[in-house]
């Protein structure tokens, strides 16, 4: 029988992988990312696997796609009453799955394509930004509706995750039926938390999704700070708070991803001392203003976002991460083997330095 987190620790465990087509074409089949993460099977322990796909819902590209776990029918009915009040539900259905003998005790898994009904929202909320209301909806359902958990809430993207090895989770969700321009994947499970479906990677909010290898020692400081800005860290795990930090810095504060990387994996003070006066002044301002958002401890992350992807190591590079390119495709993974499995003739492999982000933008013209 598999042991749960806390009964066994694999400090170097976890596997992450990401693929993006710079052209923005839906050229990457979901099976490709499954094949990549499956190579790193021994980094997993069967307590969690998951995937994020971008560009996978072209027929509903302008609607928010809610993926929801339910414990029971009552939770689903209560959630749907709430959604019907504030949204035009364009389409709703169970997410298609196939039986897999290694994936058991699955919750009810539903998908809703929705558009906000602003006349009704204004009756209760007054004037409110659209994305802010989507975030409030996610936190309301996840906090106040017992047995319901929205685990994906972006446009033209979706999260697929569960308890099991990632290759089994990919088979369970039939990812070969989806094509997108970007995919990320994770194997194993967030550190120090028990195995359950909602707690698996990726963690997501709106179009941001995070897969993470490592364990951040700054979790409590990060959580206390971010919860001052209406975020609810319901899952009590480090990867969740990374997701909210990036959403806060990008959506609320307007930083680009280069500056976000400088905040969460800030240069050492001795490095800042050797920068130009202008750059040093900027870095000192960022470090002092957002010191509570500095992420410490070993980590490598891949952050997916609308038409883009960012990969980042901690400043000391205590977790492995390599990257490669072939034509229009960029590959990122914990191990080189995961890249060569899906692109044997890769042009070049390199390991980014600690704190040095890889940021790739995909064209929107192909959509």
C-alpha positions in Angstrom: 0.0 0.0 0.0 1.3 3.5 -0.9 2.3 5.6 2.1 0.8 9.1 2.5 2.8 12.3 2.7 4.3 12.6 6.2 4.9 8.8 6.5 7.6 9.0 3.8 9.7 11.9 2.5 11.5 12.1 -0.8 13.2 15.6 -0.6 14.5 15.5 -4.1 11.2 14.2 -5.5 8.6 15.8 -7.8 8.9 16.1 -11.5 7.8 19.0 -13.7 7.6 19.4 -17.4 6.4 22.1 -19.9 6.1 22.5 -23.6 5.0 25.6 -25.6 4.7 26.4 -29.3 5.8 30.0 -29.9 3.5 30.3 -32.9 0.4 29.7 -30.8 -0.8 26.9 -32.9 -2.7 24.0 -31.3 0.2 21.7 -32.4 0.8 19.8 -29.2 -1.3 16.9 -28.3 -2.0 16.1 -24.7 -0.3 12.7 -25.0 3.0 14.4 -25.7 3.1 15.9 -22.2 2.0 12.6 -20.7 4.9 10.9 -22.4 7.3 13.5 -21.1 6.3 13.3 -17.4 6.1 9.5 -17.5 9.8 9.2 -18.0 10.3 10.7 -14.5 8.1 8.1 -12.9 10.5 7.4 -10.1 10.2 11.0 -8.9 6.6 10.4 -8.2 5.0 8.4 -5.4 1.5 7.9 -6.7 -0.1 10.6 -4.5 -0.5 13.2 -7.2 -0.3 13.9 -10.9 -1.7 16.7 -13.0 -1.6 18.7 -16.2 -2.5 22.2 -17.5 -3.4 22.7 -21.1 -3.7 26.0 -23.0 -5.6 26.6 -26.2 -7.6 23.4 -25.6 -11.1 24.9 -25.8 -11.2 26.9 -29.1 -15.0 26.5 -29.4 -15.4 28.3 -26.0 -12.4 30.5 -26.1 -14.3 33.6 -24.8 -15.9 31.8 -21.8 -14.4 31.0 -18.5 -13.9 27.2 -18.1 -14.6 26.1 -14.5 -13.4 22.6 -13.7 -15.0 21.4 -10.4 -14.6 18.5 -8.0 -17.7 17.5 -6.0 -17.9 15.1 -3.1 -21.6 14.5 -3.7 -24.8 15.6 -5.5 -25.7 18.1 -2.8 -22.5 20.0 -3.3 -23.0 20.1 -7.1 -26.6 21.4 -6.7 -25.6 24.1 -4.4 -22.7 25.2 -6.7 -24.9 25.2 -9.7 -27.5 27.4 -8.0 -24.8 29.9 -7.3 -23.5 29.7 -10.9 -27.0 30.1 -12.3 -27.5 33.3 -10.3 -24.4 35.1 -11.6 -23.4 33.4 -14.9 -24.8 32.4 -18.3 -23.8 28.8 -18.4 -23.0 28.2 -22.0 -22.3 24.5 -21.6 -22.0 22.1 -18.7 -21.1 18.4 -18.6 -19.0 15.8 -16.8 -15.4 15.9 -17.8 -14.8 12.8 -19.9 -12.7 10.1 -18.2 -11.9 6.5 -18.7 -11.5 3.8 -16.1 -7.9 3.3 -14.9 -7.2 0.6 -12.3 -4.6 2.8 -10.6 -6.9 5.8 -10.2 -9.5 5.2 -7.5 -11.9 7.1 -5.3 -12.4 9.9 -7.9 -14.8 12.7 -7.0 -17.5 13.9 -9.3 -15.7 15.9 -12.0 -17.7 18.6 -13.9 -16.9 21.3 -16.4 -18.8 24.6 -17.0 -18.2 27.2 -19.7 -19.6 30.4 -18.2 -20.0 34.1 -18.9 -20.7 36.6 -16.1 -24.1 38.2 -16.0 -23.1 41.8 -15.0 -26.7 43.0 -14.5 -27.2 40.4 -11.7 -23.7 40.9 -10.4 -24.2 44.6 -10.0 -27.4 44.0 -8.0 -25.4 42.3 -5.3 -21.8 43.5 -5.7 -22.1 46.9 -7.4 -19.5 47.8 -10.1 -16.8 45.1 -10.0 -13.9 44.1 -12.3 -14.7 40.9 -14.3 -11.6 39.0 -13.2 -12.0 40.1 -9.6 -15.5 38.6 -9.6 -14.2 35.3 -11.1 -11.6 35.1 -8.3 -14.3 35.9 -5.7 -16.5 33.2 -7.2 -13.6 30.6 -6.9 -12.9 31.5 -3.3 -16.6 31.6 -2.3 -17.3 28.1 -3.7 -14.1 26.6 -2.3 -14.6 28.2 1.1 -18.3 28.1 1.8 -19.8 25.3 -0.3 -18.9 22.0 1.5 -17.7 19.3 -0.8 -17.1 21.6 -3.9 -13.8 22.8 -5.2 -13.2 24.8 -8.3 -9.7 23.8 -9.4 -9.5 25.6 -12.8 -11.0 28.9 -13.8 -9.3 30.4 -16.9 -10.3 31.0 -20.5 -9.4 28.5 -23.2 -7.3 26.5 -20.7 -7.9 23.7 -18.2 -6.4 21.8 -15.3 -6.6 18.0 -15.1 -5.3 16.4 -11.9 -5.8 13.7 -9.3 -4.4 11.2 -7.0 -2.2 8.8 -8.9 1.0 8.7 -11.0 0.9 11.3 -13.7 0.8 8.9 -16.6 -2.3 7.2 -15.0 -3.9 10.6 -14.5 -3.3 11.5 -18.1 -4.8 8.2 -19.2 -7.8 8.8 -16.9 -8.6 12.2 -18.4 -8.0 11.0 -22.0 -5.6 13.8 -22.7 -4.9 12.4 -26.1 -8.3 14.0 -27.0 -7.0 17.5 -26.4 -4.7 19.7 -28.5 -3.1 23.0 -27.3 -0.3 25.4 -27.8 1.1 24.9 -24.3 1.1 22.2 -21.6 2.6 21.8 -18.2 2.8 18.7 -16.0 3.6 17.6 -12.4 4.4 14.3 -10.7 4.2 13.5 -7.0 2.5 15.7 -4.5 2.8 19.0 -2.6 5.1 18.5 0.4 3.7 18.0 3.9 0.1 17.5 2.8 -2.1 14.4 2.6 -3.0 13.0 -0.8 -6.4 14.3 -2.0 -7.6 15.4 -5.5 -7.8 19.1 -4.9 -4.3 19.4 -3.5 -2.5 18.0 -6.5 -0.5 20.2 -8.9 -1.1 22.3 -11.0 -2.6 25.0 -8.8 -4.4 27.6 -10.8 -6.3 30.9 -10.6 -7.7 32.5 -13.7 -5.2 31.7 -16.5 -2.2 31.3 -14.2 -1.2 27.7 -13.3 1.8 26.5 -11.3 3.7 23.3 -11.1 6.4 23.2 -8.5 9.3 20.9 -7.5 10.6 21.8 -4.0 9.6 23.1 -0.6 9.6 26.8 0.2 10.6 27.7 3.8 9.0 31.1 3.5 5.4 29.7 3.2 4.1 31.2 6.5 5.5 34.7 5.7 4.2 34.5 2.1 0.8 33.3 3.2 0.3 35.9 5.9 1.1 38.7 3.4 -1.0 37.5 0.5 -4.0 36.8 2.7 -4.1 40.6 3.4 -5.3 41.0 -0.2 -8.4 38.8 -0.1 -6.7 35.6 -1.1 -7.7 32.5 0.9 -5.1 29.8 1.3 -7.5 27.0 1.9 -5.1 24.1 1.0 -2.3 25.1 3.3 0.4 24.2 0.8 3.3 26.2 -0.6 2.5 25.8 -4.2 -1.0 27.4 -3.7 0.6 30.5 -2.3 3.0 30.8 -5.2 0.0 30.9 -7.5 -1.6 33.7 -5.6 1.6 35.7 -5.4 2.0 35.6 -9.2 -1.7 36.6 -9.7 -1.3 39.4 -7.2 1.9 40.8 -8.8 0.6 40.5 -12.4 -3.1 41.2 -12.2 -3.3 43.6 -9.2 0.1 45.3 -9.4 0.8 45.2 -13.1 4.3 43.8 -13.0 5.7 42.0 -16.1 7.1 38.5 -15.6 10.7 39.6 -15.6 10.0 41.8 -12.6 7.9 39.1 -10.9 10.9 36.8 -11.2 13.1 39.5 -9.6 10.7 39.8 -6.7 10.1 36.1 -5.9 13.7 35.0 -6.6 15.4 38.3 -5.8 19.2 38.8 -6.4 21.4 38.6 -3.4 22.4 42.0 -1.9 26.0 41.6 -3.0 24.8 41.1 -6.6 22.8 44.3 -6.3 25.9 46.2 -5.1 27.5 45.4 -8.5 24.6 46.6 -10.6 24.4 49.9 -12.4 23.0 52.7 -10.2 19.6 52.7 -12.0 19.2 48.9 -11.8 20.4 48.8 -8.2 17.9 51.5 -7.2 15.1 49.5 -8.8 16.1 46.2 -7.2 16.4 47.7 -3.8 13.0 49.2 -4.1 11.5 45.8 -5.2 13.3 43.9 -2.4 12.3 46.3 0.3 8.7 46.8 -0.9 7.9 43.2 -1.5 10.2 41.4 1.0 7.3 39.3 2.2 6.9 37.9 -1.3 10.5 36.6 -1.5 10.3 32.9 -1.9 13.1 31.1 0.0 14.1 27.4 0.0 14.6 25.0 -2.9 12.2 25.3 -5.8 11.8 25.0 -9.5 8.5 26.2 -11.0 6.8 26.4 -14.3 4.1 29.1 -14.5 1.7 28.8 -17.4 -0.3 31.9 -18.4 -2.4 33.2 -21.4 -0.1 32.7 -24.4 3.0 32.2 -22.4 5.1 30.3 -20.0 7.7 31.2 -17.3 10.2 28.8 -15.7 12.2 29.7 -12.7 14.7 28.2 -10.2 15.5 29.5 -6.7 18.6 31.7 -6.5 20.8 28.8 -5.3 19.4 26.4 -7.9 18.7 23.7 -5.3 16.3 21.9 -7.7 17.1 20.7 -11.2 15.6 22.2 -14.3 16.8 22.0 -17.9 15.4 23.5 -21.1 15.7 23.0 -24.9 14.5 24.3 -28.2 13.6 22.7 -31.5 12.2 24.9 -34.3 9.2 26.8 -32.7 8.9 24.5 -29.7 10.4 25.2 -26.3 10.8 22.3 -23.8 11.4 22.6 -20.0 11.7 19.7 -17.5 13.3 18.5 -14.3 15.4 16.0 -16.3 16.9 16.0 -19.8 15.5 12.6 -20.5 11.9 14.0 -20.3 12.7 16.3 -23.1 14.6 13.8 -25.3 11.7 11.3 -24.9 9.4 13.6 -26.9 12.1 15.4 -29.0 15.0 13.0 -29.6 16.7 15.5 -32.1 16.5 18.5 -29.8 18.8 21.3 -31.0 20.2 22.3 -27.7 19.9 21.6 -24.0 20.8 24.1 -21.3 20.3 24.6 -17.6 19.2 28.1 -16.6 21.0 29.8 -13.7 19.3 30.2 -10.4 16.9 33.1 -10.4 17.2 33.5 -14.2 13.7 33.1 -15.7 12.9 31.5 -19.0 9.9 33.5 -20.4 8.3 32.4 -23.6 5.4 34.1 -25.3 3.2 32.4 -27.9 1.7 34.3 -30.8 -2.1 35.1 -30.6 -2.4 35.3 -34.3 -2.9 31.6 -34.7 -5.9 31.5 -32.4 
